[in-house]
Amino acid sequence: MRFLTIPLPLILAGAAFAQYQGLSVPPSGNNQKAAVSQNIGPVKVNIEYSSPAVHGPGGKDRRGQIWGVLVPYGMADLGGFGNGRPGPWRAGANENTVFSVSNDVTIEGKPLAAGRYGLHMIPGKEEWVLIFSKDSNAWGSFFYEESADALRVTVKPHKHEYREYLTYEFTTRKGDEATAELQWEELAVGWNIKVPNVNDIYISRMKQELTNSTGFTYQAYLNAVQFCLTANTHLEQALEWSDAAIKMPFVGQSNFNTLSTKAQVLAKLKRTEESAKLMDTAMHLPGTTAVEIHGYGRQLQMQKNSAEAMKVFRYNAERNGDAWPVHVGLARVYAASGDLPKALEHAQKALGQAPDALNRKSLEGMIKSFSEGKNIEQ
């Protein structure tokens, strides 16, 4: 490949010298090594490469002469070295560019198993072919064999702001996918990486982690359950973990957090009666606080179950009297019934108890509405 201006024998000699003599000498062609990593959820993706510049080692400006000239289109004549056949571009300089991924993914919708791959590219004016080779330890593409291909995909290049040094970046990132992109001179080539079973991987790792010291607290099991609830995934597993948080010997505790979390799982599983019964048990535990009961009432309100929420706020008042945030709940009870003077009275009492600026601001807005004869959204 006519990628560097140094004669091929010197490139190879420099490579052998740097790699096998263990000396800290400059990289061949002064193409500095670089790497970029990105996690896609629990999956780690890494690209290791050597980064050439648009300006050559002697300072020559090669702008406009990179694509199709320095990096030829199609398979390139590599001067007869190696296997003697035309080869793809090494997608960088010197040693193989290496693409590694910790778990199975898809590249442009096609499956690629976890592992390390030599990343090669066949450039074209309109389309590029990306090659992920099982041989990740080569020097360049001189010994490239198509039989070692793990995957080929076709992508389209696009214009990009000027980049002096060849760079890889992850330009878009989501919970289960990202776009990796090569950028150099005024061109970029990107490809989609997607984790097709991201929640399965999270669950598998959590299972393993809960077998070590992490699993010796009920809070760890609750955290795992909350992941399942938020992602709406693996709910039967979440039910097992919620039971462990409550009942596991030396670890489990029957408290408001553990019981209410299990109740949320049961609700997700459409086991509504069981969920409601368990929440009632959680509310009536001796250690349940006024804040926890109020929080449950607010949760019911957000679920548009106002009637049950009012019952919870009234129970909180019966049980906890003047404790914070009982009067906030009572203000909502009276507002829901249309008794704004009583709602205002309780909101003013709550304001004097407010523990922080956020709650004070919320109550001040509530008081202003009630004072003006306006109700609030429940």
C-alpha positions in Angstrom: 0.0 0.0 0.0 1.4 3.4 -0.9 0.5 5.0 2.4 3.8 6.4 3.6 6.7 8.1 1.8 9.3 6.0 3.6 10.6 3.1 1.4 9.1 -0.3 2.2 12.3 -1.9 3.5 12.7 0.9 6.0 9.1 0.6 7.2 9.6 -3.0 7.8 12.9 -2.6 9.5 11.5 0.2 11.7 8.6 -2.0 12.6 10.8 -5.0 13.6 13.1 -2.7 15.5 10.3 -1.1 17.5 8.4 -4.3 18.1 11.0 -6.9 18.7 14.0 -5.1 20.2 11.9 -3.5 23.0 13.3 -0.1 22.4 11.4 3.2 22.8 12.0 4.5 19.4 9.6 6.8 17.4 6.9 5.0 15.4 7.5 4.4 11.7 6.7 7.5 9.7 6.1 9.4 13.0 2.5 8.1 12.8 1.7 8.2 16.5 -0.3 5.5 18.1 -3.8 6.4 19.4 -6.9 4.7 20.8 -10.5 5.5 21.5 -12.9 3.6 23.8 -16.7 3.8 24.2 -19.1 1.9 26.3 -22.4 1.0 24.7 -24.3 0.2 27.9 -22.3 -2.6 29.5 -20.4 -3.4 26.3 -16.9 -1.9 25.7 -15.8 -1.0 22.2 -12.2 -0.1 21.5 -10.3 1.1 18.4 -6.5 1.1 18.4 -4.7 2.7 15.5 -1.7 4.7 14.2 -2.6 8.2 13.2 -1.0 9.7 10.1 -1.1 13.5 9.3 -2.3 15.2 6.1 1.1 16.9 6.0 3.8 14.3 5.2 6.9 13.6 7.4 8.8 16.3 5.4 6.1 18.8 5.8 4.6 18.4 2.4 0.9 19.4 2.2 -1.0 16.4 0.9 -4.5 18.0 1.1 -6.5 16.9 -1.8 -4.2 14.0 -2.5 -5.3 11.7 0.3 -8.3 9.9 -1.1 -7.7 8.1 -4.4 -4.0 8.9 -4.4 -2.2 8.3 -1.1 -5.0 6.0 -0.1 -6.0 4.4 -3.4 -9.6 3.5 -4.3 -10.3 -0.2 -4.5 -7.8 -2.9 -3.6 -4.2 -1.4 -3.7 -1.0 -2.8 -5.2 1.2 -3.4 -2.2 4.4 -3.7 -4.2 4.5 -7.5 -4.3 5.4 -7.8 -0.6 3.6 -10.2 1.7 1.3 -12.5 -0.2 1.9 -10.6 -3.4 -1.8 -9.8 -3.9 -3.6 -6.4 -3.9 -4.9 -5.6 -0.5 -7.3 -3.3 1.4 -6.2 -0.2 3.3 -5.2 -0.8 6.9 -7.5 2.0 8.0 -4.6 3.9 9.6 -0.8 3.4 9.5 1.8 0.9 10.5 0.3 -2.1 12.4 -3.3 -3.3 12.0 -6.0 -0.9 13.1 -7.7 -3.1 15.8 -11.4 -3.0 16.5 -12.3 -4.9 19.7 -15.7 -5.5 21.4 -16.4 -7.2 24.7 -19.7 -8.7 23.7 -21.6 -9.8 20.6 -22.9 -6.8 18.6 -24.2 -6.0 15.1 -22.3 -3.8 12.6 -24.7 -2.1 10.2 -27.3 -4.7 11.2 -24.9 -7.7 10.7 -23.7 -9.9 13.6 -20.1 -9.7 14.9 -19.0 -11.9 17.8 -17.1 -10.5 20.7 -13.4 -10.4 20.0 -10.4 -8.5 18.5 -10.4 -7.8 14.7 -8.1 -6.2 12.2 -10.0 -3.3 10.7 -9.4 -2.9 7.0 -11.2 -0.7 4.5 -11.7 -0.7 0.7 -12.3 3.0 -0.2 -14.4 4.1 -3.0 -15.7 7.4 -4.4 -19.3 6.5 -3.5 -19.1 3.5 -1.2 -16.6 2.0 1.2 -16.3 -1.7 2.3 -15.4 -2.2 5.9 -13.6 -5.5 6.7 -13.4 -7.0 10.2 -10.6 -9.6 10.0 -9.9 -12.4 12.5 -6.2 -11.6 12.0 -5.7 -8.6 14.3 -1.9 -9.0 14.7 -0.6 -8.1 11.3 1.6 -5.3 10.1 -0.6 -3.4 7.6 -2.4 -5.4 4.9 0.5 -7.1 3.3 -0.6 -10.6 4.4 -4.4 -9.9 4.3 -6.4 -13.0 3.4 -10.1 -12.8 2.6 -10.6 -16.2 4.2 -9.9 -14.6 7.6 -12.8 -12.1 7.2 -15.3 -12.2 10.0 -17.5 -9.6 8.5 -17.8 -7.2 5.6 -20.2 -4.2 5.5 -20.7 -1.4 3.0 -21.1 2.2 4.1 -21.1 5.6 2.5 -18.5 8.3 3.2 -19.4 11.9 3.7 -17.8 15.4 3.9 -16.3 16.5 7.2 -14.6 19.5 8.6 -10.8 19.3 8.1 -8.9 16.9 10.2 -5.1 17.1 10.1 -4.6 13.8 11.9 -6.5 10.6 11.1 -8.9 10.2 14.0 -11.6 7.8 15.2 -14.6 9.1 17.2 -17.9 7.9 18.4 -20.2 10.5 17.1 -23.6 9.3 18.3 -24.3 7.4 21.5 -27.4 5.8 22.9 -28.1 3.2 25.5 -27.8 0.3 23.1 -26.0 1.7 20.0 -23.4 4.1 18.8 -21.8 5.3 15.6 -18.0 4.9 15.2 -16.4 7.2 12.6 -13.1 7.5 10.9 -12.2 11.2 10.1 -9.3 12.4 8.1 -8.6 15.4 5.8 -12.2 16.4 4.7 -13.9 13.0 4.7 -15.5 10.8 7.3 -16.7 7.2 7.2 -19.0 6.0 9.9 -20.7 2.7 10.9 -23.4 1.7 13.3 -22.7 -0.6 16.3 -25.7 -2.0 18.1 -26.0 -4.2 21.1 -29.1 -6.3 20.3 -29.6 -7.8 23.7 -28.4 -5.1 26.1 -30.8 -5.9 28.9 -29.8 -9.5 28.8 -26.2 -8.5 29.3 -27.0 -6.2 32.2 -29.0 -9.0 33.9 -26.3 -11.6 33.4 -23.7 -9.3 34.9 -26.0 -8.4 37.9 -26.6 -12.1 38.5 -22.8 -12.7 38.7 -22.2 -9.6 40.8 -24.8 -10.5 43.3 -22.9 -13.8 44.1 -20.0 -11.8 45.5 -19.8 -9.4 48.3 -22.1 -7.0 46.5 -25.0 -9.4 47.2 -24.6 -9.2 51.0 -26.9 -6.2 51.3 -30.6 -6.0 50.5 -30.0 -2.6 48.9 -28.0 -4.3 46.1 -31.0 -6.5 45.3 -33.3 -3.5 45.3 -31.0 -1.7 42.8 -31.2 -4.7 40.5 -35.0 -4.7 40.8 -35.2 -1.0 40.1 -33.3 -1.5 36.9 -35.8 -4.1 35.8 -38.7 -1.9 36.7 -37.3 1.1 34.8 -36.4 -0.9 31.7 -39.6 -3.0 32.0 -37.6 -6.1 31.5 -36.9 -9.5 33.2 -39.8 -9.0 35.6 -39.9 -12.5 36.9 -36.2 -12.2 37.7 -37.0 -8.9 39.4 -39.6 -10.7 41.5 -37.0 -13.2 42.7 -34.6 -10.5 43.6 -37.3 -8.5 45.5 -38.0 -11.7 47.5 -34.3 -12.0 48.3 -34.2 -8.4 49.5 -37.1 -9.3 51.9 -36.3 -12.8 53.0 -32.8 -13.9 52.2 -31.1 -15.1 55.5 -28.7 -12.6 57.0 -29.5 -10.1 54.1 -33.2 -9.6 53.7 -35.2 -7.0 55.5 -39.0 -6.5 55.6 -39.3 -2.7 55.5 -41.1 -0.1 53.5 -38.5 0.0 50.7 -38.3 -3.8 50.2 -42.1 -4.4 50.4 -43.1 -1.4 48.2 -40.5 -2.4 45.6 -41.9 -5.9 45.4 -45.4 -4.4 45.1 -44.2 -2.4 42.1 -43.0 -5.6 40.4 -46.3 -7.3 41.1 -48.2 -4.3 39.6 -46.0 -4.6 36.5 -46.9 -8.2 36.3 -50.6 -7.3 36.5 -51.0 -8.9 39.9 -52.9 -5.9 41.1 -54.6 -7.3 44.2 -51.3 -8.7 45.5 -49.6 -5.4 44.9 -52.2 -3.4 46.7 -52.2 -5.8 49.7 -48.5 -5.7 50.0 -48.4 -1.8 49.8 -51.0 -1.7 52.6 -48.7 -4.0 54.7 -45.7 -1.7 53.9 -47.6 1.4 55.0 -48.6 -0.1 58.3 -45.2 -1.4 59.3 -44.0 0.2 62.6 -40.9 1.7 61.0 -42.6 3.3 58.0 -42.1 7.0 58.1 -44.4 9.9 57.2 -42.2 10.8 54.3 -42.5 7.3 52.9 -46.3 7.2 53.2 -46.5 10.6 51.6 -44.3 9.5 48.7 -46.6 6.6 48.1 -49.6 9.0 47.9 -47.8 11.1 45.4 -46.9 8.0 43.4 -50.7 7.2 43.3 -51.4 10.7 42.1 -48.9 10.4 39.3 -50.7 7.2 38.3 -53.9 9.2 38.1 -55.3 7.2 41.1 -56.4 10.3 43.0 -59.0 8.5 45.2 -56.5 6.1 46.7 -54.0 8.9 47.0 -56.4 10.9 49.2 -56.9 7.8 51.4 -53.1 7.5 51.9 -52.7 11.2 52.8 -55.5 10.9 55.4 -54.0 7.8 56.9 -50.7 9.7 57.1 -52.4 12.4 59.1 -54.1 9.9 61.4 -50.8 8.1 62.1 -48.3 10.9 62.1 -50.1 14.0 63.2 -48.1 17.2 62.7 -45.0 15.5 61.2 -43.6 16.7 57.9 -45.0 16.3 55.2 -48.5 15.4 56.6 -49.8 19.0 56.0 -48.7 18.9 52.4 -50.8 15.8 51.8 -53.8 17.3 53.7 -53.5 20.5 51.5 -53.9 18.2 48.5 -56.8 16.3 50.1 -58.8 19.5 50.7 -57.8 20.9 47.3 -59.2 17.8 45.7 -62.5 18.3 47.5 -62.6 21.9 46.4 -62.2 23.3 50.0 -59.5 25.9 49.1 -59.5 27.7 52.5 -58.7 24.5 54.3 -56.1 23.6 51.6 -54.5 27.0 52.1 -54.4 26.5 55.9 -52.5 23.2 55.6 -50.2 24.5 52.9 -49.2 27.4 55.2 -48.5 25.0 58.1 -46.4 22.9 55.7 -44.5 25.9 54.6 -43.3 26.5 58.2 -41.9 22.9 58.2 -40.4 22.8 54.8 -36.9 21.3 55.1 -35.3 22.8 51.9 -35.6 25.5 49.3 -37.2 23.2 46.7 -40.1 22.2 49.0 -40.5 25.9 50.1 -40.8 27.0 46.5 -43.4 24.4 45.7 -45.4 25.3 48.7 -45.2 29.0 48.0 -46.6 28.3 44.5 -49.4 26.3 46.1 -50.2 29.0 48.6 -50.3 31.6 45.9 -52.8 29.6 43.9 -55.1 28.9 46.8 -54.9 32.6 47.9 -56.1 33.6 44.5 -58.9 31.1 44.6 -57.3 28.8 42.0 -56.9 25.1 42.4 -53.8 23.0 41.7 -53.2 20.0 39.5 -53.4 16.8 41.4 
